[in-house]
């Protein structure tokens, strides 16, 4: 069971002068869910090397059992520091792909041709394609085999417009995940703000927010089983 985790390389929060990147919980929780299930994990990012961590995900109120485990895990830290370049990845080598969120993916992975091609190949091969929180935004330019948006007519979720408003970044992000998925024809639904909510449609699995990361990982493992 080979699972690919794709992380952002983008660290600038629009023109605010602040930093962004990937959200620690959304990486750590699935990482350990997959690892504990016996999966072989590969980490990739557009630029390779150490992906930028969203500093807000490092704050005390954002910590979970998985993030605490990560802080004590030198092997996991070393793996994260040495992600391979996304351009070198081949879909045929992996059984599933998972995208952690954080605001970073909205700027780079959503527009990245290698990411788009990877998702199209994985999905067409019937392999689980999964993303949580802001990461469903990476689907915006992904097409189905018939040329229509991949999410069109499919059940999807992702960071809600109300959650984005709550963190006061509605006017900063390049696009709103909920609004974009709806614009593309996705059958978007959501649970309560900040609660765990994940949906499956075929081999596409999406989660709403950081609290949904474990649920998404468990759905991936269920599909692979």
C-alpha positions as CSV (number, residue, x, y, z in Angstrom):
1,X,0.0,0.0,0.0
2,X,1.9,3.0,-1.3
3,X,0.3,6.4,-0.4
4,X,1.5,9.8,-1.7
5,X,1.1,12.9,0.4
6,X,1.4,16.2,-1.6
7,X,2.2,19.3,0.3
8,X,2.4,23.0,-0.6
9,X,5.6,24.9,-1.2
10,X,3.9,28.3,-0.9
11,X,4.6,30.4,2.2
12,X,3.1,33.9,1.5
13,X,-0.4,34.8,2.8
14,X,-1.4,37.0,-0.1
15,X,-0.1,40.6,0.3
16,X,-0.5,40.6,4.1
17,X,3.2,40.2,4.8
18,X,2.3,37.1,6.9
19,X,3.4,33.5,6.4
20,X,1.2,30.5,5.4
21,X,1.9,27.0,4.3
22,X,0.5,23.6,5.2
23,X,-1.6,22.9,8.3
24,X,0.3,20.7,10.7
25,X,-2.7,18.6,12.0
26,X,-3.9,18.0,8.5
27,X,-0.6,16.4,7.7
28,X,0.2,14.7,11.0
29,X,-3.1,13.0,11.6
30,X,-3.4,11.3,8.2
31,X,0.4,10.5,8.2
32,X,0.0,8.5,11.3
33,X,-3.3,6.9,10.3
34,X,-1.6,5.7,7.1
35,X,1.6,4.7,8.8
36,X,-0.1,2.8,11.6
37,X,-2.1,0.9,8.9
38,X,1.2,-0.3,7.4
39,X,1.3,2.0,4.4
40,X,4.5,3.0,2.7
41,X,4.5,6.8,2.6
42,X,6.1,9.2,0.1
43,X,6.0,13.0,0.6
44,X,6.1,15.4,-2.4
45,X,5.8,19.1,-2.9
46,X,6.2,21.4,-6.0
47,X,9.7,22.6,-5.0
48,X,10.8,19.6,-3.0
49,X,12.6,19.8,0.4
50,X,11.0,21.2,3.5
51,X,7.4,22.5,2.9
52,X,6.5,25.7,4.8
53,X,4.4,25.2,7.9
54,X,1.6,27.6,8.6
55,X,2.7,29.3,11.8
56,X,-0.9,29.4,13.1
57,X,-1.0,25.6,13.0
58,X,1.9,25.6,15.4
59,X,0.1,27.6,18.1
60,X,-1.0,25.8,21.3
61,X,-4.8,25.8,20.5
62,X,-4.1,23.9,17.2
63,X,-2.3,21.0,18.8
64,X,-3.7,17.4,18.8
65,X,-2.4,14.0,19.8
66,X,-1.0,13.6,16.2
67,X,0.9,16.9,16.3
68,X,2.4,16.1,19.6
69,X,3.5,12.7,18.3
70,X,5.0,14.4,15.3
71,X,7.1,16.7,17.5
72,X,8.7,13.6,19.2
73,X,9.2,11.7,15.9
74,X,12.6,12.4,14.3
75,X,11.9,10.0,11.4
76,X,8.7,11.8,10.4
77,X,10.4,15.2,10.7
78,X,13.2,14.0,8.5
79,X,10.7,12.7,5.9
80,X,8.9,16.0,5.9
81,X,12.2,17.9,5.5
82,X,13.1,16.0,2.3
83,X,9.9,15.9,0.2
84,X,10.6,14.9,-3.4
85,X,9.7,17.2,-6.3
86,X,6.2,16.7,-7.5
87,X,7.4,16.8,-11.1
88,X,9.3,13.5,-10.6
89,X,6.1,11.7,-9.3
90,X,4.4,9.1,-11.4
91,X,0.8,8.1,-10.7
92,X,1.4,4.4,-11.5
93,X,3.7,4.1,-8.4
94,X,1.0,4.9,-5.9
95,X,-2.3,3.4,-4.7
96,X,-3.7,6.7,-3.3
97,X,-3.0,10.4,-3.0
98,X,-3.7,12.7,-0.1
99,X,-3.5,16.5,0.0
100,X,-3.3,18.2,3.4
101,X,-4.6,21.7,3.5
102,X,-3.5,25.0,4.9
103,X,-3.9,28.1,2.8
104,X,-0.7,27.5,0.8
105,X,-2.3,25.0,-1.7
106,X,-4.7,27.7,-2.9
107,X,-1.8,29.6,-4.5
108,X,0.5,26.9,-5.8
109,X,-1.0,23.4,-6.0
110,X,-4.4,24.6,-7.3
111,X,-2.5,26.0,-10.4
112,X,0.3,23.4,-10.6
113,X,0.3,21.4,-13.9
114,X,2.1,18.4,-12.3
115,X,-0.5,18.2,-9.5
116,X,-3.4,18.5,-12.0
117,X,-2.0,15.8,-14.2
118,X,-1.3,13.5,-11.2
119,X,-4.9,13.9,-9.9
120,X,-6.4,13.3,-13.4
121,X,-4.3,10.1,-13.8
122,X,-5.0,8.8,-10.3
123,X,-8.7,9.4,-10.5
124,X,-9.0,7.9,-14.0
125,X,-7.2,4.8,-12.7
126,X,-9.8,4.4,-10.0
127,X,-7.4,5.2,-7.1
128,X,-8.5,7.2,-4.1
129,X,-7.9,10.9,-4.5
130,X,-8.3,12.7,-1.2
131,X,-8.0,16.3,0.1
132,X,-8.9,18.1,3.3
133,X,-9.8,21.7,4.3
134,X,-8.3,24.1,1.8
135,X,-6.8,21.3,-0.3
136,X,-10.0,20.5,-2.2
137,X,-9.1,23.7,-3.9
138,X,-6.4,21.8,-5.8
139,X,-9.3,20.3,-7.8
140,X,-10.3,23.6,-9.5
141,X,-8.5,22.9,-12.8
142,X,-8.7,19.1,-12.8
143,X,-10.8,17.6,-15.6
144,X,-12.6,14.3,-16.0
145,X,-11.9,12.2,-19.0
146,X,-14.7,13.9,-20.9
147,X,-13.2,17.3,-20.4
148,X,-15.7,18.6,-17.8
149,X,-14.6,19.7,-14.3
150,X,-13.8,16.6,-12.2
151,X,-16.0,17.9,-9.4
152,X,-19.0,18.6,-11.6
153,X,-22.0,16.6,-10.2
154,X,-19.9,15.0,-7.5
155,X,-20.4,15.2,-3.8
156,X,-17.6,17.3,-2.4
157,X,-16.8,19.4,0.7
158,X,-14.0,21.7,1.7
159,X,-13.3,24.7,3.9
160,X,-16.6,26.6,4.1
161,X,-17.1,30.2,3.2
162,X,-18.3,30.8,6.8
163,X,-15.1,29.3,8.2
164,X,-13.0,31.5,6.0
165,X,-15.0,34.5,7.2
166,X,-14.3,33.4,10.8
167,X,-10.6,33.5,10.2
168,X,-11.0,36.8,8.4
169,X,-9.2,35.8,5.2
170,X,-12.1,36.0,2.8
171,X,-10.6,39.0,1.0
172,X,-7.0,37.6,1.1
173,X,-7.3,34.2,-0.5
174,X,-7.1,33.9,-4.3
175,X,-10.5,32.1,-4.2
176,X,-13.0,30.6,-1.7
177,X,-13.0,26.8,-1.7
178,X,-16.8,26.4,-1.1
179,X,-17.7,29.0,-3.7
180,X,-15.3,27.6,-6.3
181,X,-16.4,24.0,-5.9
182,X,-20.0,25.2,-6.4
183,X,-19.1,27.3,-9.4
184,X,-17.6,24.2,-11.0
185,X,-20.8,22.3,-10.5
186,X,-19.8,20.3,-7.5
187,X,-22.5,19.0,-5.2
188,X,-21.1,20.9,-2.2
189,X,-22.2,20.1,1.4
190,X,-20.8,20.9,4.8
191,X,-21.2,20.1,8.4
192,X,-21.0,22.4,11.4
193,X,-18.2,24.9,11.3
194,X,-15.0,23.3,12.8
195,X,-16.6,19.9,13.2
196,X,-15.5,16.7,11.4
197,X,-17.2,16.2,8.1
198,X,-16.1,14.2,5.1
199,X,-17.8,13.0,1.9
200,X,-17.1,10.3,-0.7
201,X,-18.1,10.2,-4.3
202,X,-16.6,7.3,-6.2
203,X,-12.9,7.4,-5.5
204,X,-13.0,11.1,-4.6
205,X,-12.8,11.8,-0.9
206,X,-12.9,15.3,0.6
207,X,-13.0,16.7,4.1
208,X,-14.2,20.1,5.4
209,X,-11.6,21.4,7.9
210,X,-8.7,20.4,10.2
211,X,-11.1,18.3,12.4
212,X,-11.9,16.2,9.3
213,X,-8.4,15.0,8.5
214,X,-8.7,11.7,10.4
215,X,-12.1,11.0,8.9
216,X,-10.6,11.5,5.4
217,X,-7.6,9.2,6.1
218,X,-9.9,6.5,7.4
219,X,-12.1,6.7,4.3
220,X,-8.9,6.3,2.1
221,X,-7.9,3.2,4.1
222,X,-11.4,1.7,3.9
223,X,-11.3,2.2,0.1
224,X,-7.9,0.6,-0.2
225,X,-9.0,-2.4,1.9
